[in-house]
Each structure stands twice: as C-alpha cells, then as structure tokens.
C-alpha cells in the first residue's frame, strides 16, 4: 500500500512538473525526486518482503493494509512539508521577500 500511495504521488507530481516545465516557478523538481525516491525505496522493500513471504505477500491482513496506507500518506505529507520549506526558502516568485519588506 505504501508503494501504491507513493507511486501515485510521484506520477501526479511528475505530471504537474511536466505541465509547468518551462516556467518552473513552483520548483516541482525536488518534489518529484522525493516521491520517486520513496517509490523506489518501497519497491525494493516489496521485493525483499516477497522473497521472504512468498505468495503470502499478496494476502495481507486488513490491519496491515491500513497501517501501510497511513505510512504511505505520512510519507506523502512529509514530502509536501519539505517541498513547502524549499519553496519558502528559495522564494522563486519573491512573495515572501515582498511580504517581509512591506511596512
């Protein structure tokens, strides 16, 4: 479930990055890299878990699926928080700077 959530987030972020590519005013590149990195991490985890459990891997308990869903959503939320901090620090549109300098 964590793999599914992060892959969907990675695909959505990549689609948004591709759509807004020439402008790049929202700095979506780091967000894409974070989500694709998390997806790759969960893919490796799934491969090793499948090697350990075998066919039992495909019949998880509902409680395990819910826990994995919460973990995947937490990873996506943390990625959004980190991206927001990057966006505020780099301030590509100058919004934060103009707000702070306004008297």
Secondary structure, DSSP 8 states (H G I E B T S, - for coil): -HHHHHHHHHHHHHHHHHHTTTT-TT-HHHHHHHHHHHHHHHHHHHHHHHHHHGGGGGS--HHHHHHHHHHHHHHHHHHHHHHHHHHHHH-TT-HHHHHHH--
